[in-house]
Amino acid sequence: MPSENELRVVVAKSAHDLSHKQLSWGRDAGDTSLRDPDSGNIYILPKPAANLPIPTWDVIEPPHVAVLDPDGKVLSHTDIEPTVELLTHLRIYQNRPDVHAIVHSHGHWSRIFAALREPIPPLMIDSFVYTGLSPILCSEFGAVGSDQVAMSAVRCLGRHGKAALLANHGAVCVGKDMDEAMSVAEILEDMARLAVYASTYGEPVALKLSDLEDEDAVRARLLAHYEV
């Protein structure tokens, strides 16, 4: 069972990764969180304050990470406050028990689709393996950190989705741990970049499940599964 300090270290490192992997344009754009599967407590990046200016996420150290209970009550014995995006993180955790890490990114390529409020199409087999064989949907527009946006993101993720766009804002990527959530965020940028470039040459062709699975084989598996 990881200690509180170990979980803080993971979240602090993820803050640096936001900068180094170009998933944040600077300052406190984007954020990350981690849910302790044992206690349910949430470790999340802070919002800027007079005693904690954030010119980039590179300044974050483990003591800067806010610790909350599952309902969002601050447990840290400091004056560190969680990111203004807290409600989006809480709502995803409340609706997706399989999710234990969230990366809210402000990547260059995915934000093109967020600005258009259009889904990112699944153009590569990578899409199927890492984010599911469906478009990455875009939430409805609303105030930053609002319940409206948070619940719209939950609906876009659905029961099994790994990523969703936030209209005119950014994206949320989820995983069973921080490594997976960060990988999804990187893959999302690659998917968006490919979609932009492909559209300049022609009409990109989105993958369908039937492209990867033989329909007769799928039908046989279903019949065998439900056979009584």
N, C-alpha and C positions, 0 to 999 in steps of 0.2 A: 504494500500500500504506500503510494508516494506521500511524502511529507508536504506540509504547506509550503515550505521553502522551495522544494523541488518543483511544485506546481507553479509557483511564482517565477522560477527560473525559466520554465517552458514558455510562459506567456511573455516575459520580458524578451526572450530570444525571438519570439514571433514578431514583436514590435520592430526589431532590427531587420527581420526578414521582409517586412512590408516595404522598408526603404530599399534594401539591397536587391530585391526581386522586382522592383519598380511597380509595386502594387499600391503605392501611395505617391501622390504628387508632391508631398511635403507637409510640414506642420503636423496637425493631428488628423489628417485625412485618412479615413478608414480606421479600423480597430480590430481587435481579436479577443476571444475569450475561450476559457476551458472550463468544463464542468467536471468536478471530482465525482467519479461514478460511485464512490462509497458514501460520501456525506451529502452529495447533491449541491454542495457549495460551488459558487461560480467565481472564477478568477478572471478579471477583465481589465483591459487597459483603462487608464484614467483620462479625465478631461483636463485641459490646461487650467492652471491657476496661478495666482501671483507668486506662490512659492514653488511652482512647477511649470515654467514656460516650456512649450514643446515646439522648438523650431523644426525638428524632424523626430521621427520615432526612435532614432539612434540614441537619444538621451535617456531612454527608459532603462531602469534597473529593477531588480526584483522587488525592493521595498516600495516602488511606485505602483505596483499592481494592486488594484482594489479587490477585496474579498467580500462576497455577498452570500446571503443565504438563498435558497431556491426561489424565494418570493421577491428577491431584490433588495433586502435590507442589508445595509453596510455592516460588516462584521469587523473590518479593519480598525485597529485602535490608532488611527492616524486621521489627518484631515484630508486624505486622498479621496476624491469622489470619482465614481465611474463615468465612462464616456456617455455623452448625450444620446448615444444609440442604444443604451441599455435595454429599452423595451423590446427592440427587435430581437436581441439575443435572448431575453427572457421568454418571449412568445415562441420562438423556435424550440428552445429547450422544453417548454411546457407541452408542445405538440408533437415533438419528435424524440421519444425516449432513446432512440438509437444514436442520436447525435450527442457528442461530448466535446466538440470543438467547433468554433465558428470563426471564419475569416471574412470580415467586411472589407472589401477591396475597393480602391479607386484607380484601377488599372486603365492605361491609355486606350486599349482596344475595346474592352467590354463597355466602357463608358460611351463609345460611339453608338452602340445599340441602346444603351440606357437613355441617351439623348433623343434617339429616334422613337423610343418606347416600342421597339420591335424585338421579337425573340431572336436568339442566336440559333441558326439551324444546325442540326447534327450532320456535318459533312464528312467526317472521318470516322474510321472504326474506333479511334481513341474515344470519341464521344460516347459510343456504346459501352466501352469497357469502364470508363471513369465517371461519366455523368448521366448515363442512361440514354436510351435511344429515343429521345424526344427533344424538341426545341427547349432552350433555356428561356423561360418565360419572363416577362417584365411586370413588375407590380404596378398598381395604380399610383398616381402621384399624390403626395401629401406632405405635411410638415415633417421636417427632420425629427426622428425619434418618436413620432406619433404612433398611437395604437393602430390607426388606420393603415399606415404603411407596414407596420409590423405584421398585422394579420394578413394583409395582401401578400406579403413575402411568404408567409406560412402556406397560403393557398397555392402560390406558384411553385413552391417546393413539393407540395403534395406529400404522399406517404413515403416515397423512396427517393425523391430528387436530391441532388447534391449541390445545385446552384440555382440562383434566381437573380434577376436584375432588379435594381431599384430605380424607378423612373427618374430621369434627370439627376442621377445621384451616383450610383455605383453598383456593387453586386454583393451578395452574401453567398458564401461557400461553406459547406458543412462536411463533417467527417466523424469517424469514430474516435479520432485523436487529432492532435494539432498537425502532425505530419500529413495525414490524409487531407484535412481541410486546406492546408497550404498548397498541397499538390493540385487539388481541384481548382484553386484560385489561379495557379499558373497555367493549367490546362485550359481553363476558361479564356484566358488572354490569348492563348494560341488559337483556340477555336474562333474567337472573334476576329483575330488578325487574318486567318485564312479565309473567313467569310467575306471580309472587306476586299481582300485582294482578288478572290475568285469572282466577285461580282463585277470587278472592273474588266474582266475578260469575257464574261458571258453570264448565263443563268446557272448558279450553283445547283447541284442535284442533292437534295437531302436524302439520307439513308432511311430506310424503313426496316422493320423487323424482318419482313419477308426477304430482304436482300441478304440477311445473315443466317436465316433459319429456313429450312425446308418446311413448307406448310404441311405436307403430309406427315412429317416426323413430329411436328408440334401437335397435330391433331391426334396422332397415335398416343403420344405421351399423356395428353389430356384425357383421352378415353380410358387409358390404363389407370390413371390417377383416380378417376371417379367411378371406376368399375366396382360394382358391389356383388 
